[in-house]
Amino acid sequence: MRRLRKLGNPHDILLVMLGFGQFRPYGQAAGLRLATPSGKVVYSFGAFCSKWDIKKVSLDDWNESHWIKVMNCVQMAHLSSPLTMMLLSYVAPERVGVIIQEAALSQASKLTAWRTILIRDTVDPAAQERMKKEVGDGMKDCNTTFDQVRKKIASEFKPHDTSDLLRRWCILTPRPKQHWSSFFVHEHLLHSQIEGVELSGAAWKIRRDKVIYCLGRDQRCSTLSRCESLMYSLCNPAHVIRNRYRLIHG
């Protein structure tokens, strides 16, 4: 761990710690490739950010909009949690990078387990299954670490007034021609901020009415009754997001 800290900045520490450029599946396996919007694989975070129009920002410019934009990019590029942590440490201010760095270092033994995984070409089913399990276990550890990081970063943008959290979530509507993944990530972030807040009663009624309003204005929704018949999905938050977007955008 001391050797890692000597690298200086959080991005370099995470690159070495998570094996970027050393662990063979990077650049090959799904979720472990830095792909541009056209699908071309690139091999540096600078090239990746350039193609996705993601800019490095200073602490003064770091805000929720930039955080959401990076998370939208992660969703659309199908990045796994290791690459997501590396990307954030590259584009976010150093203070945010340190949050990621310290979370990763606290789980160093687990997150560096990739060094013990033997990746080789083989037709042996048992060997393939063993490699798959070892890589999968490593990804689970990264997912757990990133989930902690995500909550900590998102909490910085969380208002103290829960009614404002509900308001921001309820008034969110898709922008014209907005991609499903972009809308989903934005709403997921807002929804995650109100975990533990009571969502029954008026809050859900506001949301239901907002969905009907949005759908009713869309020319592809010919009747309001059609919109209302789809409100059953509102009993499940996971379905709300998906159905709401698909109905509005066809």
C-alpha positions as CSV (number, residue, x, y, z in Angstrom):
1,M,0.0,0.0,0.0
2,R,2.9,2.4,0.8
3,R,4.3,1.7,-2.7
4,L,0.9,2.6,-4.2
5,R,0.7,5.9,-2.3
6,K,4.1,6.9,-3.6
7,L,2.5,7.1,-7.1
8,G,1.1,10.5,-6.0
9,N,-2.3,11.1,-7.6
10,P,-5.4,9.0,-7.2
11,H,-5.8,8.2,-10.9
12,D,-2.3,6.6,-11.2
13,I,-2.9,4.7,-7.9
14,L,-6.1,3.3,-9.3
15,L,-4.6,2.4,-12.6
16,V,-1.9,0.3,-11.0
17,M,-4.1,-1.1,-8.2
18,L,-6.9,-2.2,-10.5
19,G,-4.5,-3.6,-13.2
20,F,-5.3,-1.3,-16.1
21,G,-2.9,-2.3,-18.9
22,Q,-1.8,-5.4,-16.9
23,F,-4.8,-7.5,-16.5
24,R,-5.5,-9.2,-19.8
25,P,-9.3,-8.9,-20.0
26,Y,-9.0,-5.1,-20.2
27,G,-9.7,-4.0,-23.7
28,Q,-11.3,-7.4,-24.5
29,A,-14.1,-8.4,-22.2
30,A,-17.5,-6.7,-22.1
31,G,-17.5,-3.9,-19.5
32,L,-13.7,-3.8,-19.5
33,R,-13.3,-1.9,-22.8
34,L,-13.0,1.8,-23.3
35,A,-15.3,2.2,-26.3
36,T,-16.2,5.4,-28.2
37,P,-19.8,6.2,-29.2
38,S,-19.0,4.5,-32.5
39,G,-17.9,1.4,-30.8
40,K,-14.2,1.8,-31.5
41,V,-12.0,0.6,-28.6
42,V,-9.4,3.2,-27.3
43,Y,-6.7,2.6,-24.8
44,S,-6.4,5.8,-22.8
45,F,-8.8,7.7,-20.7
46,G,-7.8,10.9,-22.5
47,A,-8.9,9.5,-25.8
48,F,-12.1,8.1,-24.3
49,C,-13.1,11.4,-22.7
50,S,-12.4,13.3,-25.9
51,K,-14.8,11.1,-27.8
52,W,-17.5,11.3,-25.2
53,D,-17.0,15.1,-24.6
54,I,-16.2,14.6,-21.0
55,K,-13.8,17.2,-19.6
56,K,-11.6,17.3,-16.5
57,V,-13.0,19.8,-14.0
58,S,-11.6,21.8,-11.1
59,L,-13.1,21.7,-7.7
60,D,-14.9,25.0,-8.4
61,D,-16.5,23.6,-11.5
62,W,-17.4,20.2,-10.0
63,N,-21.2,20.0,-9.6
64,E,-24.1,17.6,-9.9
65,S,-24.6,18.2,-13.6
66,H,-21.0,17.1,-14.3
67,W,-21.4,14.1,-12.0
68,I,-24.6,13.1,-13.8
69,K,-22.9,13.6,-17.2
70,V,-20.1,11.3,-16.3
71,M,-22.6,8.7,-15.0
72,N,-24.6,8.9,-18.2
73,C,-21.4,8.3,-20.1
74,V,-20.6,5.2,-17.9
75,Q,-24.1,3.9,-18.6
76,M,-23.9,4.4,-22.4
77,A,-20.4,3.1,-22.7
78,H,-21.2,0.0,-20.5
79,L,-18.3,0.5,-18.2
80,S,-17.7,-1.8,-15.3
81,S,-17.0,-0.5,-11.8
82,P,-13.2,-0.7,-12.1
83,L,-13.2,1.4,-15.2
84,T,-15.8,3.8,-13.7
85,M,-13.6,4.4,-10.7
86,M,-10.6,5.0,-12.9
87,L,-12.6,7.4,-15.1
88,L,-13.9,9.4,-12.2
89,S,-10.4,9.7,-10.7
90,Y,-9.3,11.1,-14.1
91,V,-12.0,13.7,-14.7
92,A,-13.1,14.7,-11.2
93,P,-11.2,17.1,-8.9
94,E,-8.5,15.5,-6.8
95,R,-10.6,15.7,-3.6
96,V,-13.1,13.4,-5.3
97,G,-10.3,11.2,-6.6
98,V,-9.0,10.8,-3.0
99,I,-12.5,9.6,-1.9
100,I,-12.2,6.8,-4.5
101,Q,-8.6,6.1,-3.8
102,E,-9.2,5.7,0.0
103,A,-12.2,3.5,-0.6
104,A,-10.1,1.3,-2.9
105,L,-7.1,1.2,-0.6
106,S,-9.2,0.1,2.3
107,Q,-10.1,-3.0,0.2
108,A,-6.6,-3.4,-1.4
109,S,-6.3,-7.1,-0.7
110,K,-9.5,-7.8,-2.5
111,L,-9.1,-5.3,-5.4
112,T,-5.6,-6.5,-6.2
113,A,-6.7,-10.2,-6.3
114,W,-6.6,-10.0,-10.1
115,R,-2.8,-10.6,-9.9
116,T,-3.4,-14.2,-8.8
117,I,-5.8,-14.9,-11.6
118,L,-4.2,-16.9,-14.4
119,I,-5.7,-15.9,-17.7
120,R,-4.8,-18.2,-20.5
121,D,-6.3,-19.6,-23.7
122,T,-7.7,-23.0,-23.0
123,V,-10.5,-25.3,-24.2
124,D,-10.7,-27.0,-20.8
125,P,-14.2,-26.3,-19.5
126,A,-13.1,-26.6,-15.9
127,A,-10.3,-24.1,-16.3
128,Q,-12.6,-21.7,-18.2
129,E,-15.2,-22.0,-15.4
130,R,-12.5,-21.3,-12.8
131,M,-11.3,-18.2,-14.5
132,K,-14.8,-17.0,-15.0
133,K,-15.6,-17.4,-11.3
134,E,-12.4,-15.7,-10.2
135,V,-13.0,-12.7,-12.4
136,G,-16.6,-12.6,-11.3
137,D,-15.6,-12.6,-7.6
138,G,-13.2,-9.7,-8.3
139,M,-15.9,-7.7,-10.1
140,K,-18.2,-8.2,-7.1
141,D,-15.6,-6.7,-4.8
142,C,-15.2,-3.7,-7.1
143,N,-19.0,-3.3,-7.4
144,T,-19.2,-3.1,-3.6
145,T,-16.5,-0.6,-3.3
146,F,-17.9,1.6,-6.1
147,D,-21.4,1.5,-4.6
148,Q,-19.9,3.0,-1.4
149,V,-18.1,5.6,-3.5
150,R,-21.2,6.5,-5.5
151,K,-23.3,7.1,-2.4
152,K,-20.6,9.2,-0.8
153,I,-20.2,11.4,-3.9
154,A,-23.9,11.7,-4.5
155,S,-24.5,12.7,-0.9
156,E,-22.5,15.9,-1.5
157,F,-25.3,17.1,-3.8
158,K,-28.1,16.0,-1.6
159,P,-30.3,18.8,-0.2
160,H,-31.1,18.6,3.5
161,D,-34.8,19.2,3.0
162,T,-36.4,15.9,1.9
163,S,-39.4,17.7,0.4
164,D,-37.0,19.3,-2.1
165,L,-35.6,15.8,-2.9
166,L,-39.1,14.6,-3.7
167,R,-39.8,17.8,-5.7
168,R,-36.7,17.3,-7.9
169,W,-37.6,13.7,-8.5
170,C,-41.2,14.3,-9.3
171,I,-40.7,17.2,-11.8
172,L,-38.0,15.4,-13.8
173,T,-39.1,14.9,-17.4
174,P,-37.2,13.6,-20.4
175,R,-35.7,16.1,-22.7
176,P,-36.5,16.0,-26.4
177,K,-34.6,13.1,-28.1
178,Q,-32.9,12.2,-24.9
179,H,-31.4,8.7,-24.9
180,W,-33.1,6.2,-22.5
181,S,-29.8,5.4,-20.8
182,S,-29.2,9.1,-20.1
183,F,-32.7,9.6,-18.6
184,F,-32.5,6.4,-16.6
185,V,-29.2,7.4,-15.0
186,H,-30.4,10.9,-14.1
187,E,-33.6,9.6,-12.5
188,H,-31.8,6.7,-10.8
189,L,-29.5,9.2,-9.1
190,L,-32.4,11.3,-8.0
191,H,-34.3,8.3,-6.8
192,S,-31.3,7.0,-4.8
193,Q,-31.2,10.3,-2.9
194,I,-34.6,9.7,-1.4
195,E,-34.0,6.2,-0.1
196,G,-35.7,6.0,3.2
197,V,-38.2,8.8,2.4
198,E,-41.8,7.8,2.5
199,L,-43.0,7.6,-1.1
200,S,-46.7,6.7,-0.6
201,G,-49.6,9.1,-0.6
202,A,-49.1,12.6,-2.2
203,A,-45.6,12.0,-3.5
204,W,-46.7,9.1,-5.7
205,K,-49.9,10.9,-6.8
206,I,-47.7,13.8,-7.9
207,R,-45.5,11.4,-9.9
208,R,-48.5,9.6,-11.4
209,D,-50.1,12.9,-12.5
210,K,-46.8,14.1,-14.0
211,V,-46.5,10.9,-16.0
212,I,-50.0,11.3,-17.3
213,Y,-49.3,14.9,-18.2
214,C,-46.1,14.1,-20.1
215,L,-47.7,11.2,-22.0
216,G,-50.9,13.2,-22.7
217,R,-48.8,15.9,-24.5
218,D,-47.0,13.4,-26.7
219,Q,-48.6,13.0,-30.1
220,R,-47.9,9.3,-30.1
221,C,-50.3,8.9,-27.1
222,S,-53.6,9.3,-28.8
223,T,-55.8,9.1,-25.7
224,L,-55.5,9.9,-22.0
225,S,-57.1,6.6,-21.1
226,R,-54.2,4.8,-22.7
227,C,-51.9,6.7,-20.4
228,E,-54.0,6.0,-17.4
229,S,-54.2,2.2,-18.1
230,L,-50.4,2.1,-17.8
231,M,-50.3,3.7,-14.3
232,Y,-50.4,0.2,-12.7
233,S,-46.6,0.2,-13.1
234,L,-46.3,3.0,-10.6
235,C,-46.6,0.6,-7.8
236,N,-43.0,-0.5,-8.5
237,P,-40.4,2.2,-8.8
238,A,-38.1,0.1,-11.0
239,H,-40.9,-0.1,-13.6
240,V,-41.8,3.6,-13.3
241,I,-38.6,4.8,-14.9
242,R,-38.6,2.3,-17.7
243,N,-42.2,2.5,-18.7
244,R,-42.3,6.2,-18.3
245,Y,-39.5,6.7,-20.7
246,R,-40.6,4.1,-23.3
247,L,-44.1,5.5,-23.5
248,I,-42.9,9.1,-23.9
249,H,-40.3,8.2,-26.5
250,G,-42.0,5.3,-28.2
